[in-house]
């Protein structure tokens, strides 16, 4: 259980979409307080899911080969397969977008004749980010918690919830594993928040540059994360179901 929880938490904390949104949150007006509210909403989701699972299991794992244990493994297998299919879908869509992107020679020819307007330019992307930033400036501190809930990678959270079914709360190591899961899944957001608190002048421009870099690599990160975690969950679930 511990290894599964840590791997899932690592995938959650490396998910680029929440991090990119969080950077805009802390870069907005009253960003420190909005970032703190975002993190509290983020953590509240994990605590609520874990508490719900432990309430259903009574803090005791189901007996091996029992119907509840088999059902939990079947759900974990379903989640793993879904993550693999989603990662493959994102990879296929990325390949289609790349194939449709004009080559350098085509772009040069287009610029020499008629400008190619099929892709937005840098200024339009900056304008889009500025528009999102202005909306976050006007947003309330409490709205950041709702944004954190919306941006949760719920597929990975569901995988973590099914893993918590195996938790035995009579052992201190179980509580330590659950705490580590919540902490690791929030580590990237906490690091960004602390950076803004202790070095606000240098933090915002560097975080925004990091966000721009992540924007260009988010597809690769999502595909890799979904495939790796999905294959791991699928393989382990099949092994446990058949052994």
Secondary structure as GFF3:
##gff-version 3
##sequence-region A 1 243
A	DSSP	alpha_helix	2	13	.	.	.	ID=ss1
A	DSSP	alpha_helix	16	27	.	.	.	ID=ss2
A	DSSP	alpha_helix	31	57	.	.	.	ID=ss3
A	DSSP	alpha_helix	67	100	.	.	.	ID=ss4
A	DSSP	alpha_helix	104	112	.	.	.	ID=ss5
A	DSSP	alpha_helix	122	138	.	.	.	ID=ss6
A	DSSP	alpha_helix	143	150	.	.	.	ID=ss7
A	DSSP	alpha_helix	154	164	.	.	.	ID=ss8
A	DSSP	alpha_helix	172	198	.	.	.	ID=ss9
A	DSSP	alpha_helix	200	242	.	.	.	ID=ss10
###
